[in-house]
């Protein structure tokens, strides 16, 4: 019989072996840790003793504690993944999470910045070369903040002759993709690299002491410029939303934008069509700058 803490360790090791992103492993690990702590408090010490009723009561407890439906849905997904792993590997014979239902919730519409807003954001950050470049890359390429934080110098290919500039991005689940660099983002990158501190560190965005700039530092910096620009209710990820929406509105291929953005499913990209009105006579292949 496998105990709860041992099952947790095996599950986390499994996620790492599958090359899941660090953030995914951390989120799943924390979710299951929270569940197992609840089970221990209720006298359950082995995974094969866990019943559907235990899981439903745990989810109900989360609701009582004020967790949002979206958070509970994520924890439900973690729970289902955990017990599916245990059953596949024959640590348990029956999966108690099979019939656990996700709570229903409305998906919030993406926050899409207007031209006035993202131009104001640029203006607010224009004297901060590093943050200006970060904003420009997020806005012009649609990459995720974690992908930007992990960019290495060798991941950049500047344009030459007829060859366009590119970023070589490692996405979620170690999925690599190539993202085009337009003139605006390439120009910003070159200016930043000219003033970037000399360091052995290969990460593109670094501190004055040569250490990689962390995701939380990037969020804090951009949030500051959102405030300075007078842009309300906006977050870093809204630059990515704006990239996707702008290009779909301009008539760019749905498949192309989905590929560039690194969406796992085309349906994720399609959802943006609900929030935009495509321009008439827009049948463009190239990506226009914002």
C-alpha positions as CSV (number, residue, x, y, z in Angstrom):
1,X,0.0,0.0,0.0
2,X,1.4,3.4,-1.0
3,X,1.1,6.2,1.5
4,X,0.0,9.7,0.6
5,X,3.4,11.4,0.9
6,X,5.0,8.7,-1.2
7,X,2.3,9.1,-3.9
8,X,2.9,12.8,-4.0
9,X,6.6,12.4,-4.5
10,X,6.1,9.9,-7.3
11,X,3.6,12.2,-9.0
12,X,6.0,15.2,-8.9
13,X,8.8,13.0,-10.3
14,X,6.5,11.9,-13.1
15,X,5.7,15.5,-14.0
16,X,9.4,16.3,-14.1
17,X,10.2,13.3,-16.2
18,X,7.5,14.4,-18.7
19,X,9.4,17.8,-19.0
20,X,6.4,19.7,-17.7
21,X,7.2,23.4,-17.1
22,X,8.5,24.4,-13.6
23,X,5.4,26.5,-13.0
24,X,3.1,23.5,-13.9
25,X,5.0,21.1,-11.6
26,X,4.9,23.6,-8.8
27,X,1.1,24.3,-9.2
28,X,0.2,20.6,-9.4
29,X,2.5,19.8,-6.5
30,X,1.0,22.5,-4.3
31,X,-2.6,21.5,-5.2
32,X,-2.1,17.9,-4.4
33,X,-0.2,18.8,-1.2
34,X,-3.2,20.8,-0.1
35,X,-5.5,17.9,-0.9
36,X,-3.4,15.3,0.9
37,X,-3.1,17.5,4.0
38,X,-6.9,17.6,4.1
39,X,-7.1,13.8,3.7
40,X,-4.6,13.3,6.6
41,X,-6.7,15.5,8.8
42,X,-9.6,13.3,8.1
43,X,-7.9,10.1,8.9
44,X,-6.9,8.9,5.4
45,X,-3.2,7.8,5.2
46,X,-3.1,5.6,2.0
47,X,-4.2,6.5,-1.5
48,X,-6.3,3.4,-2.0
49,X,-8.5,4.5,1.0
50,X,-9.5,7.8,-0.8
51,X,-13.1,7.8,-1.9
52,X,-15.1,10.2,-4.2
53,X,-16.9,11.5,-1.1
54,X,-13.5,12.7,0.4
55,X,-12.8,14.6,-2.8
56,X,-16.2,16.2,-3.0
57,X,-16.0,17.4,0.6
58,X,-12.5,18.8,0.0
59,X,-13.9,20.8,-3.0
60,X,-16.8,22.0,-0.9
61,X,-14.4,23.1,1.8
62,X,-12.5,25.2,-0.7
63,X,-15.8,26.9,-1.7
64,X,-16.5,27.7,1.9
65,X,-13.0,29.2,2.3
66,X,-13.7,31.6,-0.5
67,X,-11.7,30.0,-3.4
68,X,-13.0,31.1,-6.8
69,X,-14.7,28.6,-9.1
70,X,-11.7,29.0,-11.5
71,X,-9.3,28.1,-8.8
72,X,-11.3,25.1,-7.7
73,X,-11.6,24.0,-11.3
74,X,-7.8,24.1,-11.6
75,X,-7.5,22.1,-8.3
76,X,-10.0,19.6,-9.7
77,X,-7.9,19.2,-12.8
78,X,-4.8,18.6,-10.7
79,X,-6.7,16.0,-8.6
80,X,-8.0,14.2,-11.7
81,X,-4.5,14.1,-13.2
82,X,-3.0,12.8,-9.9
83,X,-5.4,9.9,-9.5
84,X,-5.2,9.1,-13.2
85,X,-1.5,8.8,-12.8
86,X,-1.9,6.5,-9.7
87,X,-4.4,4.2,-11.6
88,X,-2.3,4.0,-14.8
89,X,0.7,3.0,-12.6
90,X,-1.4,0.5,-10.7
91,X,-1.0,2.1,-7.3
92,X,-4.8,2.1,-7.1
93,X,-7.4,-0.1,-8.8
94,X,-10.3,2.4,-8.9
95,X,-10.0,6.2,-9.7
96,X,-12.2,8.1,-7.1
97,X,-11.7,11.4,-9.1
98,X,-13.4,10.1,-12.4
99,X,-16.8,11.4,-11.5
100,X,-15.7,14.7,-9.8
101,X,-17.3,17.6,-11.7
102,X,-15.6,20.9,-12.5
103,X,-17.5,23.9,-11.1
104,X,-19.0,26.1,-13.8
105,X,-17.6,29.6,-14.2
106,X,-17.7,32.3,-16.8
107,X,-14.4,33.0,-18.7
108,X,-13.5,36.6,-18.4
109,X,-13.1,38.5,-21.7
110,X,-9.4,39.2,-22.4
111,X,-8.3,42.8,-21.7
112,X,-7.3,44.1,-25.1
113,X,-5.4,47.4,-25.1
114,X,-6.4,50.2,-27.4
115,X,-3.9,51.9,-29.6
116,X,-4.1,54.9,-27.3
117,X,-3.3,52.7,-24.3
118,X,-0.3,50.8,-25.7
119,X,1.2,54.0,-27.2
120,X,0.8,55.7,-23.8
121,X,2.5,52.7,-22.2
122,X,5.4,53.0,-24.6
123,X,5.7,56.7,-23.9
124,X,5.7,56.1,-20.2
125,X,8.6,53.7,-20.4
126,X,10.6,55.3,-23.2
127,X,13.4,56.5,-20.9
128,X,13.8,53.0,-19.4
129,X,15.5,51.1,-22.2
130,X,15.3,47.7,-20.6
131,X,11.6,47.8,-19.6
132,X,10.7,49.6,-22.9
133,X,12.3,46.6,-24.8
134,X,10.5,44.1,-22.6
135,X,7.2,45.8,-23.3
136,X,7.9,46.0,-27.1
137,X,8.8,42.3,-27.2
138,X,5.7,41.2,-25.3
139,X,3.5,43.5,-27.5
140,X,5.1,42.8,-30.9
141,X,5.7,39.0,-30.5
142,X,3.0,37.8,-28.2
143,X,5.4,35.6,-26.2
144,X,4.6,34.8,-22.6
145,X,6.3,36.6,-19.7
146,X,8.0,33.4,-18.6
147,X,9.3,32.8,-22.1
148,X,10.7,36.3,-22.2
149,X,12.4,35.9,-18.8
150,X,14.1,32.7,-20.1
151,X,15.3,34.1,-23.4
152,X,19.0,33.7,-24.1
153,X,21.3,35.7,-26.2
154,X,21.6,32.8,-28.6
155,X,17.8,32.7,-29.0
156,X,18.0,35.9,-31.0
157,X,18.5,36.0,-34.8
158,X,18.6,39.5,-36.2
159,X,17.6,40.2,-39.8
160,X,20.2,40.2,-42.5
161,X,19.9,40.5,-46.3
162,X,16.5,39.0,-47.0
163,X,16.4,36.9,-43.9
164,X,13.9,38.3,-41.3
165,X,14.7,38.5,-37.6
166,X,13.5,35.7,-35.2
167,X,13.3,34.6,-31.6
168,X,13.7,30.9,-30.8
169,X,11.4,30.4,-27.9
170,X,11.1,27.5,-25.5
171,X,7.4,27.3,-24.4
172,X,5.4,25.3,-22.0
173,X,6.3,21.6,-21.9
174,X,9.6,22.3,-23.6
175,X,7.8,23.0,-26.9
176,X,10.0,25.1,-29.1
177,X,8.8,27.5,-31.7
178,X,10.1,30.3,-33.9
179,X,8.6,33.8,-33.4
180,X,9.2,36.6,-36.0
181,X,10.8,39.8,-35.0
182,X,9.5,42.9,-36.7
183,X,11.5,46.1,-37.1
184,X,10.1,47.7,-34.0
185,X,11.0,44.8,-31.6
186,X,14.4,44.3,-33.4
187,X,15.3,47.9,-33.0
188,X,14.4,48.0,-29.3
189,X,16.4,44.8,-28.7
190,X,19.5,46.2,-30.4
191,X,19.4,49.4,-28.4
192,X,19.0,47.4,-25.1
193,X,21.9,45.1,-25.9
194,X,24.1,48.1,-26.5
195,X,23.6,49.2,-22.8
196,X,23.1,45.7,-21.3
197,X,25.6,45.1,-18.5
198,X,28.6,43.0,-19.4
199,X,28.1,39.6,-17.8
200,X,28.8,35.9,-18.3
201,X,25.0,35.3,-17.9
202,X,23.4,34.4,-21.2
203,X,19.9,35.4,-20.2
204,X,18.9,38.4,-22.3
205,X,17.3,40.5,-19.6
206,X,19.5,40.9,-16.5
207,X,19.9,43.1,-13.5
208,X,22.7,45.7,-13.0
209,X,24.7,43.0,-11.2
210,X,24.3,40.6,-14.1
211,X,21.7,38.2,-12.6
212,X,18.6,37.1,-14.6
213,X,15.6,39.3,-14.3
214,X,12.9,37.3,-12.6
215,X,9.3,37.1,-13.7
216,X,8.1,38.9,-10.6
217,X,10.5,41.8,-11.2
218,X,9.2,42.1,-14.8
219,X,5.6,42.2,-13.6
220,X,6.4,44.8,-11.0
221,X,8.2,47.0,-13.5
222,X,5.5,46.9,-16.1
223,X,2.7,47.3,-13.6
224,X,4.5,50.5,-12.6
225,X,4.4,51.8,-16.1
226,X,0.7,50.9,-16.5
227,X,0.0,53.2,-13.5
228,X,2.2,56.0,-14.9
229,X,0.5,55.7,-18.3
230,X,-2.9,55.9,-16.6
231,X,-4.0,52.5,-17.9
232,X,-6.4,50.8,-15.5
233,X,-7.2,47.1,-14.9
234,X,-4.4,45.9,-17.1
235,X,-1.8,43.2,-16.5
236,X,1.3,42.0,-18.2
237,X,-0.5,39.2,-20.0
238,X,-2.8,41.7,-21.6
239,X,0.1,42.7,-23.9
240,X,-0.1,39.1,-25.3
241,X,-3.9,39.4,-25.6
242,X,-3.4,42.6,-27.5
243,X,-0.9,41.0,-29.9
244,X,-3.3,38.1,-30.8
245,X,-6.4,40.3,-31.1
246,X,-4.7,43.0,-33.2
247,X,-3.4,40.6,-35.8
248,X,-6.6,38.6,-36.0
249,X,-8.4,41.9,-36.5
250,X,-6.0,42.9,-39.2
251,X,-6.8,39.6,-41.1
252,X,-3.8,37.5,-40.2
253,X,-4.3,33.7,-40.5
254,X,-5.8,32.1,-37.4
255,X,-3.5,29.1,-37.8
256,X,-0.4,31.4,-38.1
257,X,-1.3,33.4,-35.0
258,X,-2.0,30.3,-33.0
259,X,1.4,28.9,-34.0
260,X,3.3,32.1,-33.2
261,X,1.5,32.5,-29.8
262,X,2.2,28.8,-28.9
263,X,-1.4,28.0,-28.3
264,X,-1.8,24.2,-27.8
265,X,-5.3,24.3,-29.4
266,X,-6.6,26.3,-32.3
267,X,-9.8,26.8,-30.3
268,X,-7.8,29.0,-27.8
269,X,-7.0,31.4,-30.6
270,X,-10.5,31.2,-32.1
271,X,-12.0,32.6,-28.8
272,X,-10.5,36.0,-29.5
273,X,-12.8,36.3,-32.5
274,X,-15.7,36.8,-30.1
275,X,-14.1,40.1,-28.9
276,X,-13.0,41.7,-32.1
277,X,-14.5,43.0,-35.3
278,X,-12.2,42.1,-38.2
279,X,-11.4,44.9,-40.6
280,X,-13.1,44.8,-44.0
281,X,-11.0,43.7,-46.9
282,X,-8.3,42.6,-44.6
283,X,-6.7,39.5,-46.0
284,X,-3.1,40.0,-44.9
285,X,-0.4,37.5,-44.5
286,X,2.4,39.6,-43.1
287,X,2.3,40.7,-39.5
288,X,1.9,44.4,-39.0
289,X,3.5,46.3,-36.2
290,X,1.4,47.6,-33.4
